[in-house]
Amino acid sequence: MSKFIFVTGGVVSSLGKGITAASIGLLLRSRGLRVVHQKYDPYLNVDPGTMSPYQHGEVYVTDDGAETDLDLGHYERFSGVTTSRNCNYTAGRIYDTLIKKERRGDFLGGTVQVVPHVTGEICEAIRSVASPDVDVVIAEIGGTVGDIESHPFLEALRIFRQKEGRGNVMFIHVTLVPYLHKAGEVKTKPTQHSAQRLREIGIIADLLVCRSEVPLSKEIKNKLALFCNVDEDAVIEATDVDHSIYEIPLMFAAQKLDDFIVDHFGLNAKRLDLKLWRDYIDRVISAQRTVRIAMVGKYTEVPDAYKSIHESLAHGGAFHSTKVKIVNVSTDTIEENGPEAALAGVDGILVPGGFGTRGHEGKIEAIRYAREKGIPMFGICLGMQMAAVEFARNVLKLKGADSIEFTPETPHPIINLMEEQKKVMNLGGTMRLGAMPCKLATGSLAEKIYGKEIISERHRHRFEFNNDYRDQFVKNGMKLSGTSPDGGLVEIVELPDHPFFIGVQFHPELKSRPIDPHPIFRDFVAAAIERNKKVNS
Ligand code: GLN
């Protein structure tokens, strides 16, 4: 049966537990092991779908339509696994399930309690992904040891290890080893306290991943091992990487982290093979050329809000041995100063997804600028919808054209609410969500990019292109190059007379991987390189 690795965090948040878990997933998969990732989030929202990007960053959507934590994006990008609904549980979801059971009468006569019921529900969620086809389950626990809200999760893990047997469970604690510049020393005490805090709960860490600004000496590592109760080869340092987060697995591999895990569980694994991964890093490091891509969004000051897009651009750039410099352009700036001032000198313009009325006029202006100046333009979800609205307003001359999300009384609802969406009352989990097939038109840019006729991409939106306007768009030069297989829904628009202009209703950024870049990002960067050469020649 499956083995279980639990990744916890101590001292401070934002230490990179997600990347640590994802890197471990990559190492184990590269040794031929079958891996499933899970993330447990201690907050009470049932899922992050209703949370603002300011609070939570990007919402990552799985093939099966779950709105999940952005760490699942790291897992997919590093490990190459495909995640699903069962890979992300919040405290809210655990409680929701439990309370529904209570209302149904499942516990009739009994008191429902954090222990054993909440903890039992957590253990069940962990077991739900274990199977004879899975060698290792890697579950990351959000939050920091010592948080009140993490406590039931950690208690559940303690119970889980008790029941599964020590040899089948491993605890990895990600912690901070600060460097005090004035004293010129690294300090082990916060990590000692953090490991002690875990032991108070009954959890003894098997391995420490120590985030540190500076490399840790043998002496410091041995001190950490002694006082935190781990083996000497179980202190892994995680210093800042120079070029790319994708170097982190290589750093762990150099310290034989994979060997430690394989030996701990007595697994039968092949030798580590990270060739494709190293090739990727080599392309990143050796990239000489740089292109500048404008990201026209309203959350530009929150780096995590467009996490997967940033990563996908890096993947697309590395494919061409090119650095992609992302120029964050806030929609507010475009609305205030016009697109020329904000977008001068960029090689490509990417208009990402979004919700709510603020900033949508800025997106429309950026798209007009890209269309008129022949600058490569890539619109995603709301970006595609705004490309349609821009075309309606400025090419079809349909005054007041808009999405009904922003102007419900518009005379030209280019982007409309789907029939089944009109009945929706609850906001959580009710959009058009998850992977859907899409049929590409023969001879289109989309077909050239994907190199096939039927594709599958993930969606997260409520509104759709209004079919009443199809003829006018086509007659005036906008190609509707991707539709749902029955032809009912427009999924991709493009301008054949433009160097590169494409808008997609889905979120391709969710499926890009460093060693397998998404073809639209790959070709968008290629178009930006062409533009850059043309302008500078
Ligand atoms: N707000 C738009 C909709 O709901 C676009 C969503 C998005 O960009 N993800 O359809």
Residues whose N, C-alpha, C, O or C-beta is under 5 A from the ligand:
A	BS01	LIG	G353 G354 F355 I380 C381 L382 R460 H461 R462 F463
